[in-house]
Amino acid sequence: QEQLVESGGGLVQAGGSLRLSCVASESIFRNNNMGWYRQAPGKQRTLVASITSGGTTTYAGSVKGRFTISRDNAKNTVYLQMNNLKTEDTAVYYCAGIRGLSRYWGQGTQVTVSS
């Protein structure tokens, strides 16, 4: 069964850190690039970071230098390390398998940053 399961969200104060994890089914992990999206209330879902199977990463400008995406191929897992969190980072974060215009989505995990 193809699935993505996120964990690691929660409530943190501004300036704090969180690490999100996403365990993917093998078929998704091995055949897709992986990424993290987020969606704040009333806003569109946007790409935060992505990583190719070869380890090439891209970041949204708003998180560059604060967030780090990585993957553990042995565990079919992708991570998002989030440091120096800001209140504007508050959103539901979704793990995604990315292949061209196609997306596999996880169920999402809430990240709330308080001031």
C-alpha positions in Angstrom: 0.0 0.0 0.0 1.4 3.4 -1.0 1.4 5.8 2.0 3.2 8.5 3.7 3.1 9.0 7.5 4.3 12.2 9.1 5.2 12.8 12.7 7.0 15.3 14.8 4.7 18.3 14.7 3.7 20.3 17.8 3.8 23.6 19.7 7.0 25.5 20.0 8.0 29.0 21.0 9.5 31.3 18.4 13.2 30.7 18.1 12.8 27.0 18.9 13.3 23.9 16.8 11.3 20.9 15.6 12.1 17.9 13.4 9.5 16.4 11.2 9.8 12.8 10.0 8.0 11.1 7.1 8.1 7.4 6.6 7.1 6.4 3.0 6.2 3.1 1.4 9.1 1.8 -0.5 7.4 2.2 -3.9 7.0 5.9 -3.3 10.4 6.6 -1.7 12.4 4.9 -4.4 10.5 6.2 -7.4 9.9 9.8 -6.4 11.7 12.9 -5.2 10.5 13.8 -1.8 9.4 17.1 -0.3 7.7 19.0 2.4 4.8 21.4 1.8 2.9 23.6 4.2 -0.5 25.2 4.3 -1.6 27.9 6.7 -5.3 28.7 7.3 -6.8 30.5 4.3 -3.7 30.1 2.2 -2.5 27.8 -0.5 -0.3 24.8 0.0 3.3 25.7 -0.9 6.5 23.9 -1.3 8.9 24.3 1.6 11.8 22.0 0.6 12.5 19.1 -1.7 15.2 16.5 -2.1 16.0 14.3 -5.1 17.0 10.6 -4.8 20.5 11.8 -5.3 20.3 14.2 -2.4 20.0 17.5 -4.3 18.0 19.9 -2.2 15.9 23.0 -2.9 14.3 25.4 -0.4 11.7 28.2 -0.4 13.3 31.5 0.2 11.5 32.1 3.5 13.1 29.0 5.1 16.5 28.9 3.5 19.2 28.9 6.2 16.7 27.8 8.9 15.3 24.5 7.6 17.2 21.4 6.4 15.7 18.5 4.4 17.4 15.2 4.4 16.6 11.6 3.6 17.6 8.2 5.0 17.3 5.7 2.1 17.7 2.7 4.4 14.7 3.7 6.4 12.5 5.2 3.5 12.3 8.3 5.6 12.6 12.0 4.9 13.2 14.6 7.6 12.7 18.3 7.9 14.8 20.0 10.6 13.3 23.3 11.4 15.4 25.8 13.4 14.8 29.4 14.5 11.1 28.9 14.0 9.0 32.0 13.5 5.3 32.5 14.1 4.8 32.7 10.3 5.9 29.1 10.1 2.7 28.0 11.7 0.9 25.7 9.3 0.0 22.1 8.6 3.1 20.4 7.1 2.6 17.7 4.5 5.1 15.2 3.3 5.0 14.5 -0.5 6.3 12.2 -3.0 7.0 14.2 -6.2 7.2 13.0 -9.7 6.6 15.6 -12.3 3.2 17.0 -11.7 2.1 14.0 -9.6 2.0 14.1 -5.9 1.5 11.5 -3.1 0.4 13.2 0.1 0.7 12.3 3.7 -2.1 13.2 6.2 -0.2 16.3 7.5 1.1 17.3 10.9 0.4 20.6 12.7 3.2 22.9 13.6 2.3 25.9 15.8 4.9 28.5 16.7 3.9 30.8 19.5 5.4 34.3 20.1 
